[in-house]
């Protein structure tokens, strides 16, 4: 896998995705290899490697990202009764681009 799948593949258009919600600076879409029956990813369109490396000047972008996550989580919860919102940091983070998973259901693996 590339170090930053989201910039290299998704945001570049090399990998087509099914969009759920998009703003000027944020994209939420159905995961290309879902691990849950409902598996949506939300990413900033600007490269930020991780939540803990987010620079102060990108706090507004983080608020926009969290607003998209909130809207998507509300929709998933309305449709399914619940959801999880997850982000990974450090060695748990496969792609070094800030991203959040909005998921519902038991793990498919």
Secondary structure by P-SEA (a helix, b strand, c coil): cccccccccccccccccccccccccbbbbccccccccbbbbbbbcccccccccccccaaaaaaaaaaaaaaaaaaaaaacccccccccccccccccccccccccccccc
